[in-house]
C-alpha cells in the first residue's frame, strides 16, 4: 500500500485531505502535537467523517496512525524517508516549524538511496504555500541534500476549498464537513507526475483557480460580513436573514 505523511491532524487534515488520501488507497501517517488526537488515531486506526447534507452520510477512514512530532521527531523523519507523498494542512506560520523535519526526511531518503520522486503539497490558505515551505526546507538541507531535493523532491503549489464548521464532539476524531470540496495541484512543479490522486484536479497554473476562489467564495463572504455589519448583525447567518443583505450578496455573486 502507498504511504502518505500528512502534517496537521486537525479538522481539515482529517475531514478533507485524509479522506482523499484514504480513497486513493494510501496508508496515512498524521503528524501533529495534539496528544489527544494522536493517541486516538493510534488506539483506533480509523475515524468517521459526516457530510453536512440531508441524510448526514458518514464516511469511514481507516489505515491511519499518528506521530507526535514534539515527542517523536525521529519517527517523523523515518516516515518521510519511506513516504510516497507528503501533504500539510497547517497554518502558514507553522510551516517553518516542520521544515526541519521534512529536510531531515529528505536527507534520510538520500542516505538509503530512495530515488523515487516525491511531491510535498502544502494545502493551506496561502498563495504559493508549497514554494514557501520549500524555501524554509532549504535552510535545513546540506549542499548534497539540496542537490538531491532539486532532482527528486517537488513542491507543487496547491489550492484547497472545503468549509469545515466550528464544532466540538465527544469523539476527538469525528468531524463534520460540507459536501463541496476542491483540491487543485500545480503540475509544473511536480517531480512525480505519475502519482495523481482521484478527486484532485491538476493544472499547469493555479492562478485562474485562486482568482476564481477570491472572486466567488471570498467576495460572497466579504459582502455578507461588511453589509451585515452595517446593519448591526454579528454573524453571517444573521446577515443573510436580512433581505437587503441577501439581495446584495446574490447580486455580487451574479
Secondary structure, DSSP 8 states (H G I E B T S, - for coil): -EEEEEE--SHHIIIIIHHHHHHTTEEEEEEES-HHHHHHHHHHSEEEEEESSTT--EEEEESEEEEETTT-HHHHHHHHHT-SEEEE-S-GGGHHHHHHHHHHHHHHHHHTT----EEEEE-SSSTTHHHHHHHHHHTT--HHHHHHHHHHEE---EEEE--------SSTT-EEE-S--EEEEEGGG-S-TT---TT-EEES--HHHHHHHIIIIIHHHHHHHHHHHHTT-SSHHHHHTSHHHHHHHHHHH-
